[in-house]
């Protein structure tokens, strides 16, 4: 009964931590320990913007949360149905 709720909380917590860009920016001082989401900013050149690399890196960083959501989407639906039946 609690599995859909726990899966929903786990996915939301993962998304929160994955997208927590500014907290990691404050805590990480070394450039070789930056997160994948932070490396995207440093891919810009001074006079040239490599849009192909930026879009590829953005898609690669975005794949992980989308896959986790897709794999655990059935728990979201079960949780929503359970709340509507209880209420």
Backbone as CSV, one residue per row, in Angstrom:
resi,resn,N_x,N_y,N_z,CA_x,CA_y,CA_z,C_x,C_y,C_z
1,UNK,0.812,-1.190,0.000,0.000,0.000,0.000,0.861,1.263,0.000
2,UNK,1.970,1.207,0.707,2.819,2.392,0.820,3.845,2.483,-0.300
3,UNK,3.979,1.439,-1.113,4.998,1.432,-2.168,4.822,2.565,-3.183
4,UNK,3.620,2.847,-3.681,3.486,3.968,-4.615,3.850,5.319,-3.997
5,UNK,3.476,5.508,-2.739,3.814,6.773,-2.081,5.316,6.906,-1.885
6,UNK,5.961,5.829,-1.467,7.414,5.871,-1.287,8.142,6.059,-2.619
7,UNK,7.657,5.440,-3.668,8.276,5.624,-4.985,8.106,7.068,-5.457
8,UNK,6.944,7.648,-5.218,6.721,9.049,-5.600,7.651,9.973,-4.835
9,UNK,7.794,9.729,-3.548,8.696,10.556,-2.739,10.138,10.379,-3.191
10,UNK,10.521,9.165,-3.519,11.891,8.918,-3.980,12.176,9.649,-5.287
11,UNK,11.229,9.623,-6.213,11.430,10.310,-7.491,11.491,11.818,-7.282
12,UNK,10.600,12.348,-6.472,10.615,13.795,-6.221,11.896,14.223,-5.520
13,UNK,12.379,13.424,-4.573,13.627,13.744,-3.894,14.806,13.682,-4.862
14,UNK,14.822,12.684,-5.723,15.892,12.597,-6.720,15.886,13.816,-7.633
15,UNK,14.696,14.217,-8.106,14.604,15.390,-8.977,15.080,16.646,-8.254
16,UNK,14.746,16.754,-6.987,15.159,17.919,-6.213,16.684,17.970,-6.102
17,UNK,17.295,16.846,-5.780,18.743,16.804,-5.631,19.436,16.966,-6.984
18,UNK,18.902,16.346,-8.027,19.506,16.437,-9.357,19.496,17.874,-9.871
19,UNK,18.446,18.601,-9.586,18.318,19.971,-10.080,18.828,21.014,-9.099
20,UNK,19.472,20.589,-8.030,19.961,21.529,-7.031,21.300,22.106,-7.480
21,UNK,21.235,22.985,-8.431,22.427,23.549,-9.065,23.153,24.521,-8.141
22,UNK,22.423,25.413,-7.508,23.055,26.492,-6.752,23.709,26.006,-5.466
23,UNK,23.118,25.016,-4.797,23.720,24.484,-3.582,25.067,23.833,-3.895
24,UNK,25.123,23.078,-4.971,26.384,22.456,-5.376,27.397,23.509,-5.825
25,UNK,26.920,24.583,-6.419,27.818,25.652,-6.856,28.493,26.324,-5.668
26,UNK,27.787,26.421,-4.557,28.354,27.023,-3.350,29.360,26.081,-2.691
27,UNK,29.065,24.804,-2.669,29.901,23.852,-1.933,31.118,23.353,-2.695
28,UNK,31.074,23.337,-4.018,32.183,22.783,-4.800,33.057,23.930,-5.294
29,UNK,34.311,23.912,-4.859,35.239,24.970,-5.233,36.185,24.564,-6.352
30,UNK,36.414,23.280,-6.514,37.357,22.789,-7.504,36.655,22.581,-8.847
31,UNK,37.297,22.997,-9.914,36.681,22.877,-11.235,36.686,21.440,-11.751
32,UNK,37.534,20.572,-11.212,37.533,19.180,-11.664,36.491,18.323,-10.947
33,UNK,35.764,18.901,-9.972,34.732,18.168,-9.244,33.324,18.704,-9.510
34,UNK,33.168,19.471,-10.555,31.858,20.047,-10.865,30.883,18.967,-11.312
35,UNK,29.614,19.217,-11.106,28.565,18.305,-11.539,28.335,18.434,-13.035
36,UNK,27.619,17.475,-13.590,27.358,17.490,-15.030,26.541,18.716,-15.422
37,UNK,25.597,19.114,-14.570,24.791,20.293,-14.896,25.613,21.579,-14.850
38,UNK,26.673,21.586,-14.068,27.525,22.775,-13.989,28.523,22.843,-15.137
39,UNK,28.911,21.705,-15.677,29.859,21.694,-16.789,29.267,22.318,-18.051
40,UNK,27.969,22.289,-18.179,27.344,22.846,-19.379,27.640,24.335,-19.510
41,UNK,27.674,25.041,-18.396,27.969,26.479,-18.444,29.374,26.782,-18.944
42,UNK,30.320,25.899,-18.613,31.708,26.145,-18.974,32.061,25.665,-20.375
43,UNK,31.074,25.181,-21.115,31.322,24.731,-22.473,31.299,25.885,-23.476
44,UNK,30.819,27.042,-23.065,30.788,28.207,-23.956,32.187,28.712,-24.219
45,UNK,32.424,29.074,-25.452,33.681,29.713,-25.788,33.577,31.214,-25.542
46,UNK,34.680,31.926,-25.711,34.654,33.373,-25.500,33.927,34.076,-26.639
47,UNK,34.147,33.622,-27.864,33.507,34.263,-29.019,32.669,33.300,-29.843
48,UNK,32.694,32.057,-29.467,31.958,31.048,-30.226,31.150,30.189,-29.261
49,UNK,29.907,29.974,-29.590,29.042,29.128,-28.773,28.798,27.822,-29.530
50,UNK,29.325,26.719,-29.020,29.123,25.430,-29.702,27.729,24.859,-29.390
51,UNK,26.758,25.283,-30.174,25.371,24.895,-29.892,25.161,23.399,-29.990
52,UNK,25.915,22.743,-30.865,25.762,21.292,-30.967,26.217,20.588,-29.696
53,UNK,27.328,21.033,-29.108,27.801,20.435,-27.865,26.902,20.781,-26.689
54,UNK,26.420,22.027,-26.661,25.532,22.434,-25.570,24.220,21.664,-25.590
55,UNK,23.650,21.487,-26.770,22.388,20.753,-26.852,22.586,19.274,-26.545
56,UNK,23.691,18.696,-26.985,23.972,17.294,-26.682,24.180,17.094,-25.187
57,UNK,24.935,17.971,-24.561,25.168,17.860,-23.118,23.868,18.049,-22.341
58,UNK,23.032,18.958,-22.780,21.746,19.169,-22.110,20.860,17.934,-22.210
59,UNK,20.842,17.316,-23.359,20.036,16.104,-23.534,20.589,14.966,-22.683
60,UNK,21.906,14.815,-22.635,22.505,13.749,-21.827,22.229,13.953,-20.336
61,UNK,22.268,15.184,-19.882,21.979,15.465,-18.475,20.498,15.257,-18.189
62,UNK,19.656,15.497,-19.169,18.213,15.387,-18.983,17.723,13.940,-19.084
63,UNK,18.500,13.044,-19.657,18.063,11.660,-19.854,17.832,10.950,-18.519
64,UNK,18.694,11.169,-17.547,18.596,10.454,-16.270,17.263,10.725,-15.559
65,UNK,16.863,11.982,-15.323,15.577,12.190,-14.659,14.383,11.703,-15.476
66,UNK,14.457,11.820,-16.789,13.343,11.361,-17.629,13.214,9.839,-17.549
67,UNK,14.335,9.128,-17.554,14.286,7.667,-17.430,13.742,7.227,-16.071
68,UNK,14.172,7.898,-15.018,13.668,7.543,-13.691,12.176,7.802,-13.600
69,UNK,11.727,8.919,-14.140,10.297,9.197,-14.137,9.543,8.166,-14.978
70,UNK,10.070,7.803,-16.126,9.390,6.838,-16.994,9.310,5.455,-16.347
71,UNK,10.365,5.067,-15.646,10.357,3.763,-14.995,9.416,3.711,-13.795
72,UNK,9.266,4.821,-13.104,8.441,4.824,-11.894,7.102,5.524,-12.093
73,UNK,6.706,5.744,-13.337,5.449,6.436,-13.612,4.246,5.624,-13.152
74,UNK,4.336,4.316,-13.196,3.201,3.490,-12.782,2.889,3.689,-11.305
75,UNK,3.910,3.987,-10.498,3.670,4.243,-9.082,2.955,5.576,-8.883
76,UNK,3.263,6.558,-9.726,2.533,7.829,-9.664,1.053,7.598,-9.927
77,UNK,0.768,6.828,-10.947,-0.633,6.594,-11.318,-1.345,5.807,-10.219
78,UNK,-0.693,4.774,-9.656,-1.293,4.019,-8.564,-1.549,4.911,-7.358
79,UNK,-0.609,5.795,-7.070,-0.754,6.698,-5.929,-1.902,7.680,-6.156
80,UNK,-2.015,8.206,-7.363,-3.111,9.137,-7.665,-4.468,8.445,-7.582
81,UNK,-4.532,7.231,-8.083,-5.800,6.481,-8.028,-6.153,6.167,-6.564
82,UNK,-5.149,5.801,-5.776,-5.401,5.485,-4.363,-5.916,6.708,-3.620
83,UNK,-5.377,7.876,-3.912,-5.829,9.092,-3.221,-7.228,9.484,-3.632
84,UNK,-7.604,9.256,-4.886,-8.952,9.613,-5.307,-9.987,8.645,-4.732
85,UNK,-9.624,7.395,-4.556,-10.558,6.420,-3.979,-10.736,6.668,-2.492
86,UNK,-9.633,7.038,-1.800,-9.710,7.266,-0.357,-10.496,8.537,-0.039
87,UNK,-10.354,9.561,-0.893,-10.916,10.873,-0.593,-12.331,10.994,-0.878
